Amino acid sequence: MARTSTVKSAPPEDRKRRLGKIIEKLNRAHPDAKLDLNFSNPLELLVALILAAQARDDLVNQITADVFKKYRSAEDYARASLSKLEEDLRRINFYRNKARSVQNCCKEIVARFQRKVPENLDDLLALPGVGRKTANIVLGNAFGKQTIGVDTHVMRLSQRLGLTSNTDADKIEFDLIPLVPEKLRVRFCHLLQYHGRRVCLAKKPRCPECVINSLCPYPDKTKASHEPNKD
């Protein structure tokens, strides 16, 4: 308990130094960390992110492999028959709602942004169904801007690591911005995503296997064991 309290009450400079060590160790542990959604341009990433809500990335990639061949521009989505677009997306959960979201978003891109996905936060947030997480992931991964997209892994691990005490994604983003070096913000998100999937699992984290165990306020969420984790 004392360790948790000490970390959370540490001065910002101490927290920044600790975060630097965390990033360094996670970089060595997950050199392959990247965004797991397949895309080749900003529109494809935006569509993939809309489809990825409450869905596995691997399923999204299976569906978009065909969808991206058929719909190559925002105009293609905007002009498509909604029933046909729903049919093309039917393997994803909530496919009807997601088809409408994709189409409405693309109609706005065509009408207001010269058929191109906008490159700034305010314009992205003006698109139907696009929140800060989606906008920041598009800016960071499609446009090369150093943003923090707070998905479920970034949220959960930031809380466990004592980097934030907030539960709101937007507030967590604002807590992380002054702590994470600007040039590493997108990389930081990828590292937390991979560490969250591989080691720091939601229900049963593999603390004995964790490379940042010594830097974590909660190092003993699981007991040391040589038995394989079934998660």
Helices and strands as residue ranges (DSSP letters): H 2-9, H 12-29, H 42-51, H 57-70, H 74-79, H 82-88, H 95-112, H 121-125, H 132-142, H 152-160, H 169-176, G 182-184, H 185-198, G 207-209, G 213-215
